[in-house]
Amino acid sequence: MLISVALAGVCVSLGGGITFFLGLIAPHIARRLVGVRHAKPILGSLLLLSANTLGRVIMAPMELPVGIIFSIIGAPYFIYLLVKNI
């Protein structure tokens, strides 16, 4: 367990939090929306694109980072997944 946590931490620090969160949440949302069909990569890119657009539009003169918007979108769903499986 300790080795798994250490490897996940290294991957997040190298790849970035957005890619980790996107890789974790997007497949679950895609499976929920479109089923087991092969449209999952498209949904992940659309999710990131919508988070980027929202970050630029919400506070018009300033921009919110994509990571903050993506965390606002993805964190409640991730918590839902954790609670549902308990």
TIMI-2910 file (N, C-alpha, C, CB; in pm, 1 decimal, decimal comma, always signed):
<rs>
+----------+----------+----------+----------+----------+----------+----------+----------+----------+----------+----------+----------+------+
!      n_x !      n_y !      n_z !     ca_x !     ca_y !     ca_z !      c_x !      c_y !      c_z !     cb_x !     cb_y !     cb_z ! resn !
+----------+----------+----------+----------+----------+----------+----------+----------+----------+----------+----------+----------+------+
!    +82,9 !   -118,3 !     +0,0 !     +0,0 !     +0,0 !     +0,0 !    +87,6 !   +125,1 !     +0,0 !    -94,5 !     -0,5 !   +120,8 !  Met !
!   +193,3 !   +121,9 !    +77,3 !   +282,8 !   +237,2 !    +85,2 !   +351,5 !   +261,9 !    -48,7 !   +387,5 !   +216,3 !   +195,3 !  Leu !
!   +392,6 !   +155,5 !   -114,8 !   +456,3 !   +169,8 !   -246,7 !   +356,5 !   +224,6 !   -348,3 !   +513,0 !    +33,9 !   -295,3 !  Ile !
!   +230,9 !   +181,9 !   -343,3 !   +128,1 !   +231,4 !   -434,9 !   +103,8 !   +379,9 !   -415,4 !     -2,1 !   +154,5 !   -415,4 !  Ser !
!    +96,0 !   +422,8 !   -290,7 !    +74,8 !   +564,3 !   -261,4 !   +195,0 !   +646,7 !   -306,0 !    +48,6 !   +585,1 !   -111,3 !  Val !
!   +314,8 !   +595,7 !   -284,0 !   +435,4 !   +668,2 !   -325,2 !   +442,8 !   +679,6 !   -477,3 !   +561,3 !   +598,1 !   -271,2 !  Ala !
!   +410,4 !   +572,7 !   -549,0 !   +411,3 !   +577,8 !   -694,6 !   +304,2 !   +672,4 !   -748,3 !   +391,1 !   +438,5 !   -752,1 !  Leu !
!   +187,2 !   +673,0 !   -688,4 !    +81,9 !   +765,9 !   -730,8 !   +124,2 !   +910,2 !   -705,7 !    -50,2 !   +735,7 !   -656,9 !  Ala !
!   +188,8 !   +935,2 !   -593,2 !   +237,0 !  +1070,0 !   -563,6 !   +342,5 !  +1116,8 !   -662,0 !   +292,7 !  +1075,6 !   -423,8 !  Gly !
!   +432,6 !  +1027,5 !   -699,8 !   +535,2 !  +1062,4 !   -798,2 !   +471,6 !  +1090,7 !   -933,6 !   +639,2 !   +949,5 !   -810,7 !  Val !
!   +374,9 !  +1009,7 !   -972,2 !   +307,3 !  +1031,7 !  -1100,2 !   +233,1 !  +1164,5 !  -1103,1 !   +210,4 !   +918,2 !  -1128,7 !  Cys !
!   +167,2 !  +1199,4 !   -994,9 !    +95,4 !  +1326,7 !   -989,6 !   +192,7 !  +1443,2 !   -991,9 !     +7,3 !  +1334,0 !   -864,5 !  Val !
!   +304,5 !  +1431,5 !   -921,9 !   +399,7 !  +1542,7 !   -920,7 !   +466,3 !  +1561,0 !  -1056,7 !   +506,0 !  +1519,9 !   -813,5 !  Ser !
!   +485,6 !  +1453,2 !  -1132,0 !   +546,6 !  +1465,0 !  -1264,1 !   +444,5 !  +1502,5 !  -1371,8 !   +614,9 !  +1334,6 !  -1301,2 !  Leu !
!   +330,5 !  +1439,4 !  -1369,3 !   +231,3 !  +1460,4 !  -1473,9 !   +138,6 !  +1577,6 !  -1449,1 !   +150,7 !  +1338,2 !  -1490,3 !  Gly !
!   +120,8 !  +1615,0 !  -1326,5 !    +31,2 !  +1723,8 !  -1293,3 !   -100,1 !  +1673,0 !  -1237,8 !     +6,2 !  +1809,5 !  -1414,3 !  Gly !
!   -160,8 !  +1753,1 !  -1155,4 !   -286,0 !  +1714,9 !  -1091,2 !   -402,8 !  +1707,4 !  -1186,4 !   -318,0 !  +1810,3 !   -982,7 !  Gly !
!   -400,5 !  +1791,0 !  -1289,8 !   -511,7 !  +1792,3 !  -1383,8 !   -518,8 !  +1660,5 !  -1460,6 !   -498,3 !  +1910,1 !  -1481,1 !  Ile !
!   -406,2 !  +1612,5 !  -1507,5 !   -406,6 !  +1487,7 !  -1583,9 !   -445,4 !  +1368,9 !  -1496,7 !   -269,6 !  +1463,5 !  -1646,6 !  Thr !
!   -402,1 !  +1370,0 !  -1371,5 !   -439,0 !  +1261,8 !  -1280,2 !   -589,3 !  +1262,7 !  -1255,9 !   -362,9 !  +1274,7 !  -1146,5 !  Phe !
!   -641,7 !  +1381,9 !  -1228,5 !   -784,1 !  +1393,7 !  -1198,7 !   -867,7 !  +1363,9 !  -1322,7 !   -816,5 !  +1534,0 !  -1145,4 !  Phe !
!   -821,3 !  +1408,7 !  -1438,2 !   -892,9 !  +1383,4 !  -1562,3 !   -893,8 !  +1234,2 !  -1594,7 !   -829,9 !  +1462,6 !  -1677,3 !  Leu !
!   -781,4 !  +1168,9 !  -1574,7 !   -774,6 !  +1025,1 !  -1599,6 !   -854,1 !   +943,5 !  -1500,9 !   -633,2 !   +980,0 !  -1597,1 !  Gly !
!   -880,8 !  +1000,4 !  -1384,3 !   -955,5 !   +929,4 !  -1281,8 !  -1106,3 !   +949,4 !  -1294,8 !   -909,7 !   +974,0 !  -1145,4 !  Leu !
!  -1147,8 !  +1069,4 !  -1329,5 !  -1290,0 !  +1102,7 !  -1330,1 !  -1355,3 !  +1083,5 !  -1466,9 !  -1308,9 !  +1245,2 !  -1285,1 !  Ile !
!  -1287,6 !  +1120,8 !  -1574,9 !  -1349,5 !  +1118,6 !  -1708,1 !  -1401,8 !   +981,1 !  -1749,1 !  -1250,1 !  +1165,9 !  -1810,4 !  Ala !
!  -1329,8 !   +871,9 !  -1725,8 !  -1387,0 !   +741,2 !  -1765,7 !  -1515,2 !   +705,4 !  -1690,4 !  -1284,7 !   +631,4 !  -1743,3 !  Pro !
!  -1523,8 !   +743,9 !  -1564,0 !  -1645,4 !   +713,9 !  -1487,2 !  -1763,5 !   +795,4 !  -1538,4 !  -1623,0 !   +742,0 !  -1337,6 !  His !
!  -1739,7 !   +923,2 !  -1568,4 !  -1846,9 !  +1006,9 !  -1621,3 !  -1887,9 !   +957,7 !  -1759,6 !  -1803,1 !  +1154,8 !  -1627,4 !  Ile !
!  -1791,7 !   +919,8 !  -1842,6 !  -1822,6 !   +870,8 !  -1977,5 !  -1903,1 !   +742,4 !  -1972,0 !  -1694,1 !   +848,1 !  -2057,3 !  Ala !
!  -1864,2 !   +651,7 !  -1884,1 !  -1939,1 !   +526,0 !  -1873,3 !  -2081,0 !   +552,6 !  -1825,7 !  -1868,4 !   +428,5 !  -1777,3 !  Arg !
!  -2098,1 !   +652,2 !  -1738,7 !  -2230,1 !   +685,9 !  -1688,1 !  -2316,5 !   +749,0 !  -1797,4 !  -2218,4 !   +780,5 !  -1568,5 !  Arg !
!  -2254,9 !   +831,2 !  -1884,2 !  -2330,7 !   +902,1 !  -1987,3 !  -2355,0 !   +819,9 !  -2112,8 !  -2259,3 !  +1027,7 !  -2024,5 !  Leu !
!  -2251,0 !   +755,3 !  -2165,7 !  -2265,0 !   +688,3 !  -2294,8 !  -2257,0 !   +537,3 !  -2286,1 !  -2160,4 !   +737,3 !  -2388,3 !  Val !
!  -2235,2 !   +483,9 !  -2171,7 !  -2227,5 !   +339,0 !  -2158,9 !  -2087,7 !   +288,4 !  -2188,1 !  -2327,1 !   +272,3 !  -2251,6 !  Gly !
!  -2078,7 !   +168,9 !  -2240,8 !  -1950,3 !   +104,3 !  -2260,2 !  -1896,3 !   +129,6 !  -2401,8 !  -1962,8 !    -45,9 !  -2234,0 !  Val !
!  -1959,6 !   +217,8 !  -2477,3 !  -1911,2 !   +248,7 !  -2612,1 !  -1776,8 !   +320,0 !  -2605,5 !  -2013,6 !   +335,3 !  -2688,2 !  Arg !
!  -1713,9 !   +340,2 !  -2719,8 !  -1578,4 !   +393,4 !  -2724,9 !  -1574,0 !   +544,8 !  -2743,2 !  -1502,4 !   +327,5 !  -2836,1 !  His !
!  -1653,2 !   +620,1 !  -2671,0 !  -1653,1 !   +766,0 !  -2681,7 !  -1584,7 !   +829,6 !  -2561,3 !  -1796,4 !   +819,0 !  -2694,8 !  Ala !
!  -1511,8 !   +751,5 !  -2484,4 !  -1452,6 !   +802,6 !  -2361,4 !  -1343,8 !   +907,6 !  -2383,2 !  -1395,9 !   +689,2 !  -2283,6 !  Lys !
!  -1250,7 !   +891,6 !  -2478,6 !  -1148,9 !   +996,1 !  -2495,8 !  -1208,9 !  +1129,5 !  -2536,2 !  -1047,4 !   +953,5 !  -2599,3 !  Pro !
!  -1316,4 !  +1126,4 !  -2613,4 !  -1380,8 !  +1250,5 !  -2655,2 !  -1440,0 !  +1320,9 !  -2534,9 !  -1489,6 !  +1223,4 !  -2760,3 !  Ile !
!  -1501,2 !  +1248,0 !  -2444,2 !  -1562,0 !  +1310,7 !  -2327,7 !  -1456,3 !  +1373,0 !  -2237,2 !  -1644,4 !  +1208,8 !  -2249,8 !  Leu !
!  -1342,9 !  +1310,1 !  -2222,1 !  -1236,4 !  +1366,2 !  -2139,3 !  -1186,7 !  +1498,1 !  -2193,8 !  -1121,2 !  +1268,9 !  -2128,3 !  Gly !
!  -1170,0 !  +1504,7 !  -2324,1 !  -1124,3 !  +1630,8 !  -2383,3 !  -1232,5 !  +1736,9 !  -2374,8 !  -1082,9 !  +1609,9 !  -2529,4 !  Ser !
!  -1358,4 !  +1698,8 !  -2391,2 !  -1466,3 !  +1796,5 !  -2376,1 !  -1478,6 !  +1845,9 !  -2232,6 !  -1598,3 !  +1736,1 !  -2421,0 !  Leu !
!  -1454,8 !  +1759,3 !  -2136,3 !  -1458,8 !  +1799,3 !  -1996,4 !  -1348,9 !  +1900,5 !  -1965,5 !  -1445,2 !  +1677,1 !  -1905,7 !  Leu !
!  -1229,7 !  +1877,5 !  -2015,0 !  -1120,3 !  +1971,2 !  -1993,6 !  -1144,1 !  +2101,7 !  -2067,8 !   -988,4 !  +1909,5 !  -2037,5 !  Leu !
!  -1196,7 !  +2095,2 !  -2187,5 !  -1226,6 !  +2215,1 !  -2264,8 !  -1335,0 !  +2298,6 !  -2198,3 !  -1269,1 !  +2177,7 !  -2405,8 !  Leu !
!  -1437,4 !  +2234,0 !  -2143,5 !  -1543,2 !  +2308,5 !  -2074,7 !  -1491,3 !  +2371,3 !  -1945,7 !  -1662,2 !  +2216,5 !  -2044,2 !  Ser !
!  -1402,4 !  +2303,4 !  -1875,6 !  -1344,0 !  +2363,3 !  -1754,8 !  -1258,5 !  +2484,2 !  -1791,3 !  -1259,1 !  +2259,3 !  -1677,9 !  Ala !
!  -1185,2 !  +2477,9 !  -1899,8 !  -1104,7 !  +2590,7 !  -1944,4 !  -1192,6 !  +2708,4 !  -1984,9 !  -1015,4 !  +2549,4 !  -2060,8 !  Asn !
!  -1301,0 !  +2680,2 !  -2057,2 !  -1392,1 !  +2786,0 !  -2099,7 !  -1460,2 !  +2850,6 !  -1980,0 !  -1496,8 !  +2730,7 !  -2196,3 !  Thr !
!  -1505,1 !  +2770,8 !  -1885,0 !  -1566,4 !  +2826,6 !  -1764,4 !  -1467,8 !  +2912,0 !  -1685,8 !  -1620,2 !  +2714,8 !  -1675,7 !  Leu !
!  -1344,0 !  +2870,3 !  -1678,6 !  -1242,7 !  +2947,3 !  -1608,1 !  -1216,5 !  +3082,6 !  -1670,4 !  -1115,9 !  +2870,4 !  -1602,4 !  Gly !
!  -1233,3 !  +3091,6 !  -1800,6 !  -1213,9 !  +3219,6 !  -1869,2 !  -1336,8 !  +3308,1 !  -1863,6 !  -1175,9 !  +3196,1 !  -2012,9 !  Arg !
!  -1455,8 !  +3249,5 !  -1854,4 !  -1579,3 !  +3326,2 !  -1864,3 !  -1631,5 !  +3371,5 !  -1727,9 !  -1684,8 !  +3244,1 !  -1934,4 !  Val !
!  -1612,5 !  +3293,3 !  -1623,0 !  -1673,4 !  +3322,7 !  -1493,3 !  -1631,1 !  +3459,0 !  -1440,9 !  -1636,8 !  +3215,2 !  -1392,2 !  Ile !
!  -1504,0 !  +3486,0 !  -1437,6 !  -1452,0 !  +3615,1 !  -1392,5 !  -1386,0 !  +3681,0 !  -1513,6 !  -1349,7 !  +3598,7 !  -1271,8 !  Met !
!  -1465,9 !  +3752,2 !  -1592,6 !  -1427,1 !  +3795,0 !  -1727,1 !  -1292,6 !  +3867,3 !  -1738,1 !  -1531,7 !  +3883,0 !  -1780,3 !  Ala !
!  -1260,3 !  +3967,2 !  -1660,1 !  -1128,5 !  +4027,9 !  -1683,1 !  -1013,9 !  +3938,5 !  -1636,3 !  -1120,3 !  +4162,1 !  -1612,2 !  Pro !
!  -1039,7 !  +3854,0 !  -1538,9 !   -936,6 !  +3763,4 !  -1487,7 !   -970,0 !  +3620,8 !  -1531,2 !   -925,6 !  +3772,8 !  -1331,9 !  Met !
!   -871,9 !  +3533,6 !  -1519,6 !   -893,4 !  +3392,3 !  -1552,2 !   -869,7 !  +3307,2 !  -1429,0 !   -800,9 !  +3347,0 !  -1667,5 !  Glu !
!   -956,8 !  +3211,2 !  -1408,0 !   -935,7 !  +3112,2 !  -1303,3 !   -856,4 !  +2996,7 !  -1362,5 !  -1071,4 !  +3062,7 !  -1243,3 !  Leu !
!   -763,7 !  +2939,2 !  -1287,5 !   -689,0 !  +2824,3 !  -1340,1 !   -781,3 !  +2705,2 !  -1367,9 !   -578,9 !  +2782,9 !  -1241,3 !  Pro !
!   -744,9 !  +2628,7 !  -1466,9 !   -824,8 !  +2513,3 !  -1507,3 !   -834,0 !  +2411,4 !  -1394,2 !   -765,0 !  +2448,0 !  -1632,6 !  Val !
!   -727,6 !  +2398,4 !  -1317,3 !   -726,9 !  +2302,2 !  -1207,5 !   -832,9 !  +2330,9 !  -1103,6 !   -592,6 !  +2300,4 !  -1141,9 !  Gly !
!   -856,7 !  +2457,8 !  -1075,1 !   -958,5 !  +2494,1 !   -975,8 !  -1097,5 !  +2461,0 !  -1029,0 !   -949,0 !  +2644,5 !   -939,8 !  Ile !
!  -1124,3 !  +2499,6 !  -1152,0 !  -1255,4 !  +2471,2 !  -1210,9 !  -1276,9 !  +2320,7 !  -1223,2 !  -1268,6 !  +2538,4 !  -1349,0 !  Ile !
!  -1174,1 !  +2249,8 !  -1265,1 !  -1187,4 !  +2105,3 !  -1280,5 !  -1207,8 !  +2037,0 !  -1146,1 !  -1064,5 !  +2047,8 !  -1349,9 !  Phe !
!  -1145,5 !  +2088,3 !  -1041,8 !  -1166,8 !  +2032,1 !   -908,5 !  -1308,4 !  +2058,6 !   -858,6 !  -1065,3 !  +2089,7 !   -810,0 !  Ser !
!  -1362,0 !  +2174,8 !   -891,0 !  -1500,2 !  +2205,4 !   -852,4 !  -1597,5 !  +2112,4 !   -923,9 !  -1534,1 !  +2352,7 !   -884,0 !  Ile !
!  -1568,6 !  +2080,7 !  -1048,7 !  -1654,9 !  +1990,5 !  -1124,7 !  -1635,2 !  +1844,7 !  -1081,6 !  -1627,5 !  +2005,1 !  -1275,0 !  Ile !
!  -1510,2 !  +1802,9 !  -1066,6 !  -1481,8 !  +1661,7 !  -1046,7 !  -1483,3 !  +1612,0 !   -903,6 !  -1353,0 !  +1632,2 !  -1103,5 !  Gly !
!  -1450,8 !  +1697,5 !   -808,1 !  -1441,6 !  +1652,2 !   -668,7 !  -1574,2 !  +1600,9 !   -613,3 !  -1391,8 !  +1765,0 !   -581,7 !  Ala !
!  -1685,9 !  +1670,6 !   -634,6 !  -1812,0 !  +1614,3 !   -583,1 !  -1846,2 !  +1479,0 !   -645,2 !  -1926,1 !  +1711,4 !   -608,4 !  Pro !
!  -1816,2 !  +1462,2 !   -773,5 !  -1844,7 !  +1333,6 !   -836,9 !  -1753,0 !  +1224,6 !   -782,9 !  -1829,9 !  +1344,4 !   -988,9 !  Tyr !
!  -1627,7 !  +1258,7 !   -758,2 !  -1534,0 !  +1162,2 !   -701,8 !  -1578,3 !  +1120,0 !   -561,6 !  -1392,0 !  +1221,3 !   -697,6 !  Phe !
!  -1623,0 !  +1213,6 !   -481,6 !  -1673,1 !  +1181,6 !   -347,1 !  -1797,9 !  +1094,3 !   -357,2 !  -1704,4 !  +1311,3 !   -267,4 !  Ile !
!  -1884,0 !  +1125,2 !   -454,3 !  -2002,6 !  +1042,3 !   -476,9 !  -1963,4 !   +897,9 !   -508,4 !  -2087,4 !  +1100,2 !   -591,3 !  Tyr !
!  -1863,3 !   +881,1 !   -594,0 !  -1817,1 !   +746,2 !   -627,8 !  -1762,6 !   +673,0 !   -506,1 !  -1710,2 !   +752,6 !   -736,0 !  Leu !
!  -1689,5 !   +743,8 !   -421,9 !  -1634,5 !   +680,2 !   -302,2 !  -1744,5 !   +638,4 !   -206,3 !  -1537,4 !   +774,0 !   -231,9 !  Leu !
!  -1842,5 !   +725,1 !   -185,0 !  -1951,5 !   +694,7 !    -90,8 !  -2040,8 !   +584,4 !   -146,3 !  -2035,5 !   +821,2 !    -61,4 !  Val !
!  -2063,4 !   +584,2 !   -277,7 !  -2151,1 !   +484,3 !   -338,5 !  -2092,8 !   +343,4 !   -325,3 !  -2174,9 !   +517,6 !   -486,1 !  Lys !
!  -1961,9 !   +330,9 !   -329,7 !  -1899,9 !   +198,6 !   -325,2 !  -1879,5 !   +146,2 !   -183,9 !  -1768,1 !   +202,4 !   -395,8 !  Asn !
!  -1910,2 !   +223,1 !    -84,0 !  -1892,0 !   +176,9 !    +54,8 !  -2006,3 !    +94,7 !   +100,2 !  -1874,0 !   +292,4 !   +148,6 !  Ile !
+----------+----------+----------+----------+----------+----------+----------+----------+----------+----------+----------+----------+------+
</rs>
